[in-house]
Amino acid sequence: MSQPVAVDVVIVGGGLAGLSAARRLDRAGVEWLLVEGSDRLGGRVATEVLDGWRMDRGFQVLNTAYPRLPALVDVDALEMRYFTSGVLVRRGGGLHRLENPLREPLATPQTLMSGIGSLTDRLKFAALATRCATTAPEKLLAAPETTTQEMLRKAGLSHRIIEEALRPFFSGVFADRSLETSSHVTAMVLRSFARGRIGVPAAGMAALPAAVAGPLPFPQLLIGARTLSIGPGIVVTEGGEIRCRAVIVATDPVSAVGLLPQLPKPDMHGLTTFYFGADHAPIDEPILLLDGDRREIIANTVVLSNAAPEYAPGGRSLIAASVVGVSAPSSASEAVIRVELARMYGEPTDDWDLLNVISIPNALPAAPVPQARLRKPVALGDGLFVAGDHRDSPSIQGAMAGGWRTAGAVLASLGARAAV
């Protein structure tokens, strides 16, 4: 489409935050235009399809308990494929199961008999997860804020269960092995994990931003239009100038600072995902496997095709392994990952095909203390606004909620009726 010269609101960035903002503005009847510099929508949520394999841009999952999700997406239409509620932990020569008692009550005896931590540890962690699941978000965010590590210690959990299960689990969630992430973020994540189901769309995670964008009028989505600069009342793209009453910068956090120098430079965490194809699955269950032997190489691994057969060609299995930080693809790194996966699954990996290595230096914004109840200011003055998970929580929920909240602030500044 041709680029308009004037519009009420310009949204820069077509990821989940920008699309969520567009949905709210559209409902309110405000004239808007979204400009995206790449050739697709979705931002950091993407899926590559290669020779019948579906590989998301890093191991990502969708939680059905994300509060903003129902207002934006028909979850049933995504044809979700779900993982088992809980995790397996490789420790020594055995695999130990930890289930979510709220989701799998029949598995409670098995969880209590697990060899991870002590019985007291497992009871205390179940109590912590239950408390997060049943306490109102406002009360969780009103609690004294500390680091995740301190939060777990204050819950009475031992060094053993933290190191064998919780550090590898949360390091994969936040890309933060130090567990310096805010306890407010962790409490909300535990709440979602305890209350919701975890899975992926049958067509890959890219189906999520596609579903958010689905109801939007396509002519107002300007794809392949790189933004060069912004200022009060103006956005300059490669196609020229666009005059507007408000601008929402909904790019990734690093790009946002490039367009809005007044923003603080964000600290970002990196993740690397190794994708392997195999002729048979090393385990039969769609469950996350953690390394409880404290090797701190692989944070987690999962046989994606056990949950979503659509992720692999017929008769084959897709295995993902997540590493905290950025690991450049090399024969050495591949060899190390193969050895670690063979130990964790208890199966040889020599005949697995390495399909892809996806390194994402800026996978997630860091969320250290303090996080201001997960609500950072979005109005910068002069009609400039910012949206994204770096203004809320580092998650898919944070991106969607952040975009929606920012659109509400824009509507208020324009004197328009806010869509609920």
C-alpha positions in Angstrom: 0.0 0.0 0.0 1.1 3.6 -0.4 2.2 5.3 2.8 -0.3 7.9 4.1 0.9 11.4 5.0 -1.2 11.9 8.1 -3.0 9.7 10.7 -4.0 10.0 14.3 -1.6 7.4 15.8 1.4 5.7 14.3 2.5 2.4 15.9 6.2 1.6 15.1 6.8 -2.2 15.4 4.6 -5.1 14.5 5.4 -7.6 17.3 2.9 -8.6 19.9 3.0 -5.3 21.7 2.4 -3.3 18.6 -0.4 -5.6 17.3 -2.1 -5.5 20.8 -2.0 -1.7 20.8 -3.5 -1.7 17.3 -6.3 -3.9 18.4 -7.3 -1.6 21.2 -7.1 1.5 19.0 -9.1 -0.2 16.3 -11.9 -1.1 18.8 -12.0 2.6 19.9 -12.4 3.8 16.4 -9.2 5.8 16.3 -7.4 6.2 13.0 -4.1 4.4 13.3 -1.3 3.0 11.1 1.3 0.3 12.1 4.7 0.4 10.4 6.9 -2.7 10.5 10.5 -2.6 9.2 10.8 -6.3 8.4 8.9 -8.4 5.9 6.6 -10.0 8.5 4.7 -9.4 11.6 5.4 -11.0 15.0 8.7 -9.6 16.2 10.5 -12.0 18.4 7.7 -14.6 18.0 8.4 -16.4 14.7 8.4 -19.9 13.2 10.6 -21.2 10.4 9.3 -24.1 8.3 12.1 -26.2 6.7 11.6 -29.5 4.9 8.6 -30.4 7.1 10.2 -29.2 10.4 8.6 -26.3 12.4 11.2 -24.5 14.4 10.2 -21.5 16.5 12.6 -18.7 17.0 13.9 -20.2 20.2 11.9 -22.5 22.4 8.7 -20.6 23.3 5.4 -21.7 24.8 2.0 -20.2 25.2 0.3 -20.2 28.7 -3.5 -20.3 28.6 -3.6 -18.4 31.9 -2.1 -15.2 30.5 -4.7 -12.6 31.5 -4.6 -10.6 28.3 -4.8 -13.6 26.0 -8.7 -14.1 25.9 -9.3 -10.5 24.8 -7.1 -10.9 21.8 -7.2 -14.5 20.6 -9.6 -17.5 20.4 -7.3 -20.0 22.0 -9.3 -22.9 20.6 -8.7 -21.7 17.0 -5.0 -22.0 17.6 -5.3 -25.8 17.8 -3.1 -25.9 20.8 -0.9 -28.9 21.5 -0.1 -29.2 25.2 2.8 -30.4 27.3 2.5 -32.5 30.4 2.0 -30.3 33.5 5.2 -30.6 35.5 8.8 -31.4 34.7 11.2 -34.3 34.7 14.6 -33.8 36.4 17.7 -35.8 35.5 19.7 -36.4 38.6 22.4 -39.0 38.7 21.2 -42.2 37.1 17.5 -41.4 37.5 14.6 -39.3 36.2 12.5 -37.7 38.8 9.0 -36.2 38.3 7.6 -33.0 39.7 4.0 -32.4 38.8 1.7 -29.4 39.4 -0.7 -30.6 42.1 -3.4 -28.1 41.0 -3.3 -29.5 37.5 -2.5 -33.2 38.2 -3.8 -34.1 41.6 -3.5 -37.8 40.9 0.3 -37.3 40.5 0.7 -35.8 44.0 1.9 -39.0 45.7 4.5 -39.5 42.9 5.7 -35.9 43.2 6.0 -36.3 47.0 8.1 -39.4 46.5 10.4 -37.8 44.0 14.1 -37.8 44.7 14.5 -34.0 44.1 15.1 -32.1 47.3 13.5 -33.4 50.5 9.8 -34.1 51.2 9.7 -30.8 53.1 11.1 -29.0 50.1 8.5 -30.4 47.8 5.7 -29.6 50.2 7.0 -26.0 50.7 7.3 -25.4 46.9 3.8 -26.8 46.4 2.6 -24.4 49.0 4.4 -21.5 47.3 2.9 -22.3 43.9 -0.6 -22.7 45.4 -0.3 -19.4 47.2 0.7 -17.6 44.0 -2.1 -19.3 42.1 -4.8 -18.4 44.6 -3.7 -14.9 45.7 -5.0 -11.9 43.8 -2.3 -10.3 41.5 -2.6 -7.0 43.3 -1.6 -8.7 46.6 1.2 -10.5 45.0 2.6 -7.3 43.6 2.1 -5.5 46.9 4.4 -7.9 48.7 8.0 -6.8 49.5 10.1 -7.2 46.3 13.3 -9.2 46.3 15.2 -11.4 43.9 13.9 -14.8 42.8 16.7 -16.5 44.7 15.9 -14.7 47.9 12.2 -15.4 47.4 12.8 -19.1 47.1 15.0 -19.1 50.2 12.4 -17.1 52.2 9.9 -19.8 51.3 12.1 -22.3 53.2 13.4 -24.1 50.2 16.8 -25.8 50.5 19.9 -25.2 48.5 19.5 -28.6 47.0 16.1 -28.2 45.4 16.9 -24.7 44.2 20.0 -26.0 42.4 18.6 -29.3 41.2 15.3 -28.1 39.9 14.4 -24.4 40.3 17.5 -22.8 39.0 17.5 -24.7 35.7 13.7 -24.2 35.4 13.7 -20.4 36.0 16.9 -19.9 34.0 15.1 -21.2 31.0 12.1 -19.0 31.7 14.0 -15.8 32.3 17.3 -16.5 30.6 18.8 -15.6 34.0 20.9 -18.3 35.7 21.7 -16.0 38.6 18.0 -15.8 39.6 18.3 -12.0 40.1 14.9 -11.6 38.4 12.4 -9.7 40.5 10.2 -11.8 42.9 7.2 -9.9 41.5 7.9 -11.3 38.0 8.4 -14.8 39.4 5.2 -14.7 41.5 3.2 -13.8 38.4 4.9 -16.5 36.4 4.2 -19.2 39.0 0.6 -18.0 39.1 0.2 -18.5 35.4 2.0 -21.9 35.4 -0.1 -23.2 38.2 -3.4 -21.9 36.8 -2.9 -22.5 33.0 -1.9 -25.1 30.5 1.4 -24.8 28.6 1.6 -25.6 24.9 2.3 -24.5 21.3 -0.1 -23.9 18.4 -0.1 -26.8 15.9 1.2 -24.4 13.2 4.0 -23.0 15.4 4.3 -20.0 17.7 4.0 -17.6 14.7 0.3 -18.5 14.7 -0.1 -16.3 17.9 0.8 -12.9 16.4 -1.1 -14.0 13.2 -4.2 -14.5 15.3 -3.8 -11.2 17.1 -3.4 -9.4 13.8 -6.2 -11.3 12.1 -9.1 -8.9 12.9 -7.1 -5.8 11.9 -7.7 -4.1 8.6 -4.8 -5.2 6.4 -4.3 -1.8 4.6 -3.4 -0.2 8.0 -0.5 -2.7 8.4 2.5 -1.2 6.5 5.1 -4.0 6.3 8.6 -3.5 5.0 8.7 0.1 6.0 11.8 0.8 8.1 11.4 3.7 10.5 14.4 6.2 10.4 13.4 8.6 13.1 10.5 9.8 15.2 9.6 13.1 16.9 6.6 14.8 18.4 3.9 14.5 15.8 6.1 12.9 13.1 7.4 9.5 12.0 10.0 9.4 9.2 10.2 6.1 7.3 12.1 5.1 4.2 8.8 6.1 2.4 8.7 9.6 3.7 7.1 11.5 6.6 3.9 10.7 8.4 2.2 13.4 10.5 0.3 12.2 13.5 -1.1 13.1 16.9 0.7 10.3 18.8 3.4 7.8 18.3 3.7 4.4 20.0 7.2 2.8 19.8 6.5 -0.9 20.1 9.8 -2.3 18.7 12.2 -4.6 20.6 13.8 -2.9 23.6 17.2 -2.2 21.9 15.6 -0.7 18.8 13.3 1.4 21.0 16.2 3.1 22.7 17.6 3.9 19.2 14.4 5.7 18.4 13.8 7.1 21.9 17.2 8.1 23.4 15.5 9.3 26.6 14.8 5.7 27.5 17.3 3.9 29.7 19.4 1.3 27.9 17.9 -2.1 28.7 19.9 -5.0 29.9 19.1 -8.0 27.8 19.5 -11.8 28.3 20.4 -14.1 25.5 19.2 -17.7 24.7 20.4 -20.3 22.2 18.2 -23.2 21.0 19.6 -26.3 19.4 17.1 -28.2 17.2 17.7 -31.8 16.4 15.8 -34.3 14.3 15.7 -38.0 15.3 14.2 -41.2 13.9 12.5 -41.9 17.2 11.8 -39.9 20.4 14.2 -40.4 23.3 11.2 -40.3 25.6 7.5 -40.8 24.8 6.0 -37.9 26.9 5.6 -34.2 26.0 7.3 -33.0 29.1 10.1 -30.5 29.9 13.4 -32.2 31.0 15.7 -30.3 33.4 19.3 -31.0 34.3 19.5 -31.6 38.0 23.2 -32.6 37.9 24.2 -28.9 38.1 26.2 -29.1 34.9 24.7 -25.7 33.9 25.1 -26.2 30.2 21.6 -27.1 29.0 18.8 -25.3 30.9 16.0 -27.5 29.5 15.1 -29.8 26.7 11.9 -31.2 25.3 10.7 -33.4 22.5 8.4 -30.9 20.8 6.9 -33.4 18.4 5.6 -35.5 21.3 3.2 -32.6 22.1 2.8 -31.3 18.5 3.4 -33.9 15.8 2.9 -31.2 13.3 6.4 -29.8 14.2 8.1 -32.8 12.5 7.8 -34.8 9.3 5.9 -38.0 9.5 7.6 -40.6 11.6 10.4 -38.3 13.0 10.9 -36.4 16.2 12.0 -32.8 16.9 14.1 -32.2 20.0 14.8 -28.7 21.3 17.6 -27.9 23.8 17.8 -24.4 25.4 21.1 -22.9 26.6 21.3 -19.6 28.5 23.4 -17.1 26.7 24.6 -16.9 23.1 26.4 -19.9 21.7 27.9 -19.5 18.3 27.3 -22.6 16.1 30.4 -24.8 15.9 31.4 -28.4 15.8 32.7 -28.1 19.4 29.4 -26.6 20.8 27.4 -29.2 18.9 29.5 -32.0 20.4 29.1 -30.7 23.9 25.3 -30.4 23.5 25.1 -34.0 22.1 27.0 -35.4 25.0 24.8 -33.5 27.5 21.5 -34.6 25.8 22.7 -38.2 25.7 23.3 -38.0 29.5 19.9 -36.3 30.2 17.8 -38.6 28.0 19.8 -41.7 28.7 19.9 -42.4 24.9 22.6 -42.0 22.3 22.4 -38.9 20.1 25.1 -39.7 17.5 22.5 -40.3 14.8 20.5 -37.2 15.5 20.5 -34.5 12.7 21.4 -31.0 13.8 18.7 -29.0 12.0 19.4 -25.5 13.3 21.0 -23.4 16.0 19.1 -20.2 16.8 21.1 -17.7 18.9 19.1 -14.7 20.2 21.4 -12.2 22.0 18.4 -10.0 23.0 15.8 -12.7 23.8 14.4 -11.1 26.9 14.8 -7.9 28.8 16.3 -8.3 32.3 13.9 -7.7 35.1 15.9 -7.0 38.2 14.6 -5.4 41.4 12.8 -3.0 41.4 10.1 -3.6 38.8 7.5 -1.1 40.1 4.7 -3.7 40.2 5.5 -4.6 36.6 4.1 -1.2 35.3 6.7 1.2 34.1 5.7 4.6 32.6 4.6 4.5 28.9 3.9 8.1 28.3 7.0 10.1 27.5 5.4 13.5 26.8 4.9 15.4 23.5 2.7 12.6 22.2 5.4 9.9 22.4 4.6 6.6 24.0 6.5 3.3 24.4 5.1 -0.3 24.6 6.6 -3.7 25.1 7.6 -6.4 27.6 10.4 -4.1 28.8 7.7 -1.8 30.2 5.8 -4.7 31.8 7.1 -8.2 32.4 9.6 -10.1 30.2 7.1 -12.5 28.6 4.5 -12.9 25.9 1.9 -11.8 28.5 4.0 -8.7 29.2 4.2 -7.8 25.5 0.4 -8.1 24.9 -0.5 -6.4 28.2 2.1 -3.7 27.6 0.7 -2.9 24.1 -2.9 -2.8 25.4 -2.0 -0.6 28.3 -0.1 1.9 26.1 -3.0 2.1 23.7 -5.2 3.0 26.7 -2.8 5.8 27.6 -2.9 7.1 24.0 -6.7 7.1 24.0 -6.7 9.0 27.2 -4.3 11.6 25.8 -6.5 12.0 22.7 -9.7 12.2 24.7 -11.0 9.2 23.0 -13.2 6.5 24.4 -11.0 3.7 25.8 -11.9 0.1 24.7 -12.0 -2.3 27.6 
